[in-house]
Amino acid sequence: MKKSKLNNLRNIGIAAHIDAGKTTTTERILFYTGKNFKLGEVHEGTATMDWMEEEQKRGITISSAATTCFWKDYQINVIDTPGHVDFTIEVERSLRVLDGAICVFCGVGGVEAQTETVWRQANKYKVPRICFVNKMDRMGADFIKVFNDIKNKLNRNIVPVQLPVGKEKNFEGVVDLIKMKAIIFFQTNDKTGSEYEEREIPEDLLEEATQYREMMIEGIADKVDWFMEKYLSESAFSEEEMMSALREGTINYGLMPVLCGSAFKNTGVQLLLDAVCNYLPSPLDIPPVKGINIKDDTETERKPDAEEHFSALAFKIASDKHGDLTYLRIYSGVLTSGQRLYNPRTRKKELASRIYSMHADKREQMESATAGDIVAVVGFKDTGTGDTVCVEDHPIILEKIEFPETVISMAIEPKTEAEKEKLAIVLAKLGKEDPTFKIHTDSETSQLIVSGMGELHLEVLKNRMLSEYKVDANVGAPRVSYRETIEREAEIDEKFVKQTGGRGQYARIEIKLEPHKGEKSVEFVDKIKGGVITKPYIKSVEKGIMDTAKSGVAGGYPLVNIKVTLMDGDMHTVDSSEFAFYNVAGIALRKAVEKAKSVLLEPIMKIEVTAPESYLGDVLGDFNSRRAIVEEMVNDGDLRIVKGKIPLAETFGYSSVIRSITQGRGTYTMEPCEYKPAPAKAYSSIA
């Protein structure tokens, strides 16, 4: 790919809190770039990017969808992500492979719970972004309030580049603070908002525009040295200089331009597209991707260049009747149809039999793709989400995607023996598509257990199994995924001895178990001296500890926040084996947990409830009955926002309760927060 083409490529994501208007914004982008000829609407179930049956039914985005469109001389690859916390992995894996992002904010709600989660994810991957304050036509919309909200809660380095012209239903355009012109959009009969014109700034807005322009210039000068020098010399800035400095600050120094508009009313979207091209980075503007060379374990990097050795990250798998689609972000080199690639994790070769450019669920075949491209490939067999694919002669492993722990599970079983195999195939497909959907068999009951990120997550997956894949199965009620830990230290000296007439089994270990909060949920430390146990046997002890901790001891839930130290041991030259040491480790850990007193931990969620003031008493009364703790209450016009923490076990069916006690006017959002000791009644209810 020529540098000029790479320079004009933008890989962006659209992310925000649920209902801020991400998908509507994406639909407008597709319309104005000529990708769609008709405006799709979320509330009508006609949004291009919400193509799954479950998405259209619920009016929410569940799976991130990718598309490519063109604006002026630029190619823009867009990924629309979900806003609901249950599908947060879709945002995580999208941000991992994108160069820039548009964070959409509701002009009324401002910074909401899930916005903060998305923001943290974008910070983690150092993604430059621009902010779009949407829904400026809604009753109660206030750009300055939302701007200050973002500044105080998320980033002090935001700079305004636009101000709204008109308020609420009279919103008609924006003031461009760089050009110092008002841009007014015409809502013609076809309601497309395609026509707009530049005018002089209205008199009543001039003072405010001058004030916010000065704020923008000071914000840029604070981050960009050459701009600061010119600012201090009191020289006038040209439009080009301001845009160039703003771009430099956005890409390199954490500046974030803030724009406004109304996607639903087709106002300001073209200017948002201009901002994407003007301020967000191309693949050439971001540092080369880093990885590990598996031949010698050294850190290496790959530049976004067609001449480099090929490397790409698989960030999403989608099941398809013609074969699984593996979505790739190509970081270096060229990929051609029919090329053989290498997966360094599985150490297996993969065939890229066909390459596609995606437009939601539609596709367009390509002969080749190059550095900077986001494409889907058919033909991969053993590549999962987060895997690197490269050329075998120059292997590299790129930074993996971290997946959050599941917090909720439910039992599932086929109605007939004939359905058993079909269910296994469907579950494997869904598990490959979604790494936060886990499947395991309960060792005591032999039940098949599926786990996920929340009630809605499991509900959607259950409906997909029953309606999309037509699996005939019984599904149990969702239940909480508890964890276990310990109260105090314990030491155990344990032997495993078996004589069976021939060669026996012998292993002895001494372990110390203690509470510990570290990076890993289970920390293993080897303090064996003088070779009393050999390295292979120590590895078997570690594996026995880890496997036992995973399956739990007291209640069958995974053990967390513990440290196991192998202090001493003994082996026999003939009778000792890896099997014996694996077994003794499991027995020792069980006894140590019993001695150290097991504690059941339950997942606690951050919750934010928004409801009219007249229903506040009912909301708080219900909160108390659910063991929830109120941490903060905020006024927002005639609405009250209650923020707090609530045990996940107390939230089942909460959506219908909140609708009932607020007569349909209340909403809530939740996200996982921490694990805390469960009350005594939780023990009896799950025993």
PyMOL commands that set and color helices and strands:
alter all, ss='L'
color gray80, all
select helices_A, chain A and resi 3-7+22-32+53-58+85-97+113-124+143-153+168-170+203-223+225-232+239-252+269-279+283-285+417-433+455-468+535-551+578-596+613-625+648-650+654-661+680-686
alter helices_A, ss='H'
color red, helices_A
select strands_A, chain A and resi 9-16+65-71+74-80+100-106+129-134+158-160+162-165+173-176+181-185+196-199+256-260+289-293+298-302+311-318+325-332+334-336+339-343+348-352+354-359+362-366+368-370+374-378+388-390+397-398+408-414+438-441+448-452+473-475+479-480+483-486+490-498+505-515+522-526+562-570+598-612+629-636+639-647+667-677
alter strands_A, ss='S'
color yellow, strands_A
deselect
rebuild
show_as cartoon
